[in-house]
Amino acid sequence: MPVGARGYVKVPTGALPCPNSGVGASCSRDVAAASGQSSSSPVPSLLTEQVAAPEAVQSRQPAPQIDLSADKTILAPGDSVELTASTTVNASGSPLALEIFDQATQAQVGACVQVSTCQVAFSADGGEHQFIAYLAVPSPTIPVEGIRLESTTLNVQWLAVNLVASNPSVVGPGTPVTFTARASTEVSRIGYQLNFIDGMTSQRLTYCSQGITCSTSLVEPDAGTHQVIATLTATAGSLASPPVQLKSAPVAATWLGIGVTASAYSLQGGTTAVVASANADLTATPWDILIYRNPGQLVGGPCVAATCTANVILPASGTPSFFAVIARKSSVTNGSASPSPTPSPAEGVTAKSDIQVRSANVTPVRMLWGVDSCASFTQDAAGSTGLLPQVSSMLGAPDFWARYLPTTGNCPALSTTEIAAARSRHMGILPIYNDYDCSAVSGAAAGAAYAASAVQIAAADLIPSGTGIAIDIEPPGDACPGAANVDAGFITAWYDGIASAGYAPIYYGNTTPGSEFGRAWCSAVGQRPAIAANSFLWTFEPDLLGVFAKSTAPEFAPNYTGCAGQYDAWQYRISDGSPPDVDHDEATNQLPIWYP
């Protein structure tokens, strides 16, 4: 029977299907006797022989008798049954008492002196109890002498059901976990059935119409957790009135999953923290977490917890990827058991048969440091050598430089000399488009026009497709009062124009939650989720105070609008005009920077 989208139940390995029951269920009656049952034979009635009426009298009057009854014979745990013993014998003035006993313990549960009817309440937590009543000389335990009358045995069931899962109940995807429900009695005898219920959806998985135990194996092909509940429910032939409905405590099984992340590190190399996270704590399981550098160098573990971390030193060139597995404990051979900063090919190998689940590969994000400027970085207006030598000597060699594509009244356009200089230094260029009134950033027409102009310039500069082109959306102020009107139409049109030409749309703006750009962005990506997935954000907030260099750049911490998006660049320090007159930026290597 299906469970969720892809899971299913099946008969446990080696078991047989339970007759007249649900798919995937196996049942058994092979359990010990239920609590409260007794195999002792009725005790001979001594007083009966002494007071027996003559044969002639017996033929004229009913024989003395004692009856034992209950107001119900099937109950839920903890419920009370009212037991009633009655006799036709007048015990008034005699030394006899009506007594009721639990045969399981042989203890007295009630006694009444010199009466013909005796009632008592009795409760239990589970199991079958057998009661018997006597008219006899009072006794704290089942009498063996002094008996006048003895009733037949009365059976009362306190139903109970419990549920257990096979060990381990934390397994790899596709591995069956067996759930076994146990009732306090053979269910078909009392008109009941054992059910397995999905605790997440409340749907019945399968059932057994007979037996004391019922088992089924649940299989999930993907990572996740299922809670299962066992219930006892009455069928049409139930002896209980009203029927009793019982359920067990939930029992969970987990099909393992693992994910892995890697912290960002700088272009110059450094340490990345590779963190593997399982969907279950593995402490009490037979499984370990192991972290590998692709294609198979062990760098972390084994770890017997929910997470495992390996700190790995990486070189300045090349970007390795990592993955993690959950495998059987002690399955690693010829390897180190501790995280290694410099893995070697000879380190541990895990047998494929021991691997329960493997994560996808993850590649650490490299953090790039760069600047942006209005002026050329190869030559300034006075004809000097330009900003690049100043920045390199005073702040550090930039990994990228953001420059304007068009010539405006304030700034020269990106030149072929700058492109050649970037190529010779393996430095990236981040193109910016700003040839427009900074207050005119609303409406689809404006966004489309700017995109078309930017694409024309980029093509003339031989900027290859796939490169990001940023639209400069300044904050509202005296210089750009209309910037407060930026809207979703403008953002969407820029995206369509740039993306349709084969470039990657980038938005330079204020990503503070509730800002003008932030509200427009959230509106746009709410209408068109592809904008968030296929474009990039370059924020100028927060703007930090202080003196920075490449070596002292802050941790990457841009503001987030609260909406989806790829937040891959941050202008963390705006120039105060002192040399070198540049803004400071950080970006991830996910940003599609142009490397001429």
Steps between C-alpha positions, in 0.01 A plus 500: 500500500643843411625725779528865409619558146733203455520292820328165544443214747595139445495170693815479720777284359445131580140551615171391343202723422230511768175339370203729437712806585660799331776497241848467653381372842621188683338367818578251778333342802829367641530700824498424872170475687345836576527642850228386735434159347489202733517126433382386846196275519195594702537411868259230621207644696513354849194665654292414197513137597419579866186707432377323190124467513337154500427369157129547549544871587729560202233373270259767629740810531773651278851398597692768694728695266730801479534722194782740407445769236662822373354818352757468219757240405729700267650821634769756432806510727418661834122472458294341777274199472213447744496137614178363652474173694152379596363185660164341565615395846399718794831552684349726767607388847750252358880516520516505120597791272472575131856547374649582157859407413747574220630160399823648361611623844262286711431823687160606622354794307180529701298337780150551642375337825146370559361623164380331186654753256852649504632766261856626463692719249832382360746659257815384323755638254479215253467130442238234561377446855293203617269551794317246717250543784440285811246471776736382766655562837686834453860466375757756370600258221306254287349260753579131501254407775184635653346543152123494463470612135744578216427696178627435154804699383436844350752635247551876471740654245689824551620557149846640439715556194864596464729555206873454444726551199790285391849597609641700335201715418735756344597359159600596150238587237339191351571286807191349670420571865275242666227616738346240734176568687401276793151474643414370844287220352432315177303764313273279290365333817346829618409649162785748468785572259851646524568800275810694400429872459728759338549756777560779248189452283275288729452256214496126563804323360383140553336276762472149647158344562643225724792424725656658806782662304488675165811605304568698186810646337493861386731613220583858403720556194598853608625667815235578760328393820174312547302462820283191528222430752340164576127492577251242621158549346182298516360316200140399438535199730629691802398373843541844655207735541585776447815408304836604645739697277867489598825629351867461585756771552650619168816322386729669247733369233748714310637448151834675494586811309812715509591843373831680495602867503837669470586845630633768268870567478721761334664495160837474671404171655415426859286264703152387413276335755322208335193408706299183439154486656288185528126496556545290816734477796719198426626454858293188574512360146746280312586789265778760464533825307806524275608804294696464176677733265390409150569248350567300817750636753384470859526833682264462794346250734388256595243695701217343698269797539262704289777720357866462412750777417833485320721809476693474175786726386462581132751637249476836328415338168237244417168451673450145631163350577395285793235243583394303806369148555329312779657156526520205734724559801863390458451456127798722412817314411858625468404846617525758771209537742554872562443805279799569277595848378713357219334183370705250309374256239593210726244591764199289593272327258144401589350191342202590282295226666541678835382839376140573593469840333725753324462876478529712190833669436555845645762748383612770747431854391811708445479856630640761262616845599467793267425867455286722278579844371373777280851570367701273276727264683778524240528876451343796677393835354847650554658221301662324799522125530152478650338334798610138457859550625372709793242241602744213465767668712274658762215249535602182321469353152130494405345180371251705299422861411151638437484765227239688301426393144394840353661840520294743707544857614689380806675178402685370194397172345689178548791515254686247292812590698326398823377177343856418389637581846244275667585220256873525573438486876228229491270753668128491450280786382146561623318713240251765620239690299412852625434719195161633611322731741534325836145614586358325195493144633132416476297330232569226251581742218795651686634160605478365144670807350791485743544128442513549122764775534709293741492197269614713204803633692588157642499350151725780374745432784496129403369401842407131467155361564442373850673803651307700757399861428390710797235771493587785740194575716604773744314580823248786512656835591569850375679363192244229423164592658307286256691189602228452759272395213697194391249226427455139394439602137845659475670200664317250280574688176873524581502127567323415175719727288833386641414128527354481149832633364689220675642704789435460874292775665653662810330759722704751700266632768400522864402152619401616847156354587227757431719726288367638172704258295432217747123539464522519120726195490267293718206597284684402182624162620160426650351537154794344313702254718741445207637850559628397843644175367676641194624844601732637768491767770779744583415702808651812650357433845620490764758771433774453759717762666870451548818440308521177301738322270480172318658321795259658749178472299198407715313173492245493220182634663277692260146602585225271373163622376323202654411373153666242280807598302867435445677744731850470357661846525533764774641851480590523866691831496420804288793729423540813708710658224838430656752313285455259351152626408321166464214315664577166665316184394474131571345240273466126480640310207138426408468855367548485119796739482677549167858378479631644170 
